[in-house]
Amino acid sequence: MTLISRRLRKLISVLFAASLGISSTVFAQEPRGGAPETPKIILKSGGVLQGSATKRVEPAYPPLAKAARISGSVVVEVTVDEEGNVISARVISGHPLLKDAAVTAARGWTFTPTKLQGDPVKVIGTITFNFHSVSRDEIKAAKEKVNANPGSAEMHYRLAELYQHDAQLESAIGEYRQALGLEADYVEAYLGLGDTYAAAGRFVDAVDVYQQGLSVKSLPGFAEMLNIDLGKAYRQLDRNEEALDSLKRAVEINPDSVDGHFNLGLTFLRIGDKESAMKEYTILKDLSQDRAEMLRGAMQY
């Protein structure tokens, strides 16, 4: 086989991987004098991997965490074998009291087996679990306040937050939009609406909302958060250069931004720039050892 044909075959493999939504592929080395081997393991973005799930297990809410009203997201990195079963799981972010429940749930997920060139491969990706501690009574009380004060952007915003935390995403979107209709420069509502769109997988809508938020208020804290969330949404759309621009603006606003440097590192890895990712890791070591270790773990794949 000629050198040109070997390169062509490798290019076809890369293009085929991209057609499956694979963000990064680890290829086996090409043996001398022979055809390239089938990739042994590939990386998939969280959204693509979760979209291929054939069985989902929701985590049990730990009683201690619920009593303490601890909520939030837990991201679990999983390795999926050639048959679609989870063979390992580890938490890469989330509250300590929620981690064990998330890992237990992740181990019960199964996925459609992934094949490249007809051969099964292992997959590494992430599953995000959202824990919500909102009670029905809280939502009911917030709705009553909205009914009593329909012209209050603040009341609509508070109800939207409760809906969002309770994973009632469409209801949250409606209330955030109501708040913005009443108060067009309500920057917190832009953040909440963008985050809800992102949680619903509507990243194009999230990008639009974050950009609107940046256009109405320039307070440093809000600008930092909006640029970070905008960068993350761009990355989900594989608009990586735009993601880098947004995340660089965030760390210009706040050079000590842990989320900004962490997401810059992840985005540099997405485009294959490990040298720049290593610079972000070096910065993170002085800001957050946990985030630095998370970025270093991502660099190993």
C-alpha positions, 0 to 999 in steps of 0.5 A: 500500500502506498503512502498516499493511500494510507494517508487517504484511508486515515483521512476517511477514518477521521471524516467518518468519526466526525459524521458520528459526532465524535469530538476526538478520536484516539487512533492506534499506530499504523504498523510498518508495512501494513494497513492502519489498525482500527481505533481502540477507543474514542472520545464523544462529547457528553451530548452525543454520548447521552443521545445514544443511551438505550437505558438511563438510570436516574440517581437516588437523591441522598437523604443527607444532601436533600436534608441540607438542600444541596442541589446542582449538577454532577458530571460523571466520566464513563468508559463504555465497552464495545457492547455498550455497557459502562465498565468504569465511572468517575466523577469529574465535577459536582458536590461531594454529597451527590457524587456516589449516587451519580456514579451508581446511576451512571454504572446502570446506563447502556448505550448503542454500541459504537463501530468504526469501519465495522469494528466495535470500539470503546467510548469515553464520554460524560453523563450529567446528572441534575439534582433538584431540591425544590418542593411542590409547596415552594413552586406553588407559593412562587406561582401565587406571588406571580399571580398577585404581582404579574407585572413584577420581573423579580417574581417571574425570575424567582419562579423561573429559578425554581422551575429550572432547579426542578428540571421543568425546563420549558416552564422555566424558559417561559418565566425567564422570558416573561421577566425579560419582557418586563425588564429588558436589561435584567442580566440575571434573567439572561444568564438563567435563560441561557443556562436553561436553553443549554440544559435543554440542548438548545445551544443555538438559542443559548448563544443568542441569549448570552450575546443579548445579555452581554449587550445590555450590561457590562458589569464585570461579574456578569460579563465574566459569567456570560462569556464563560457560558457563551464559550461553553455553548459555542464549544457544544456547537463545535464553534471552537474558535468563537468559544476561545474568543469568548473564554479569553474575554472572560479571563481578561475580565478576571485573570483569576477566573477558575471556570474561565481557565478550565474551559479554555483548557478544554477548548484548546484540547478540543482543537488539538492544541495541547501546548496551550492547554498545558499553559491553562493547567499551569495557571489552574494549579495556583487557582484550584488544584481540583480543577487543575487535576480535572484538566490534566485528566482530560489531557491524558485522552 
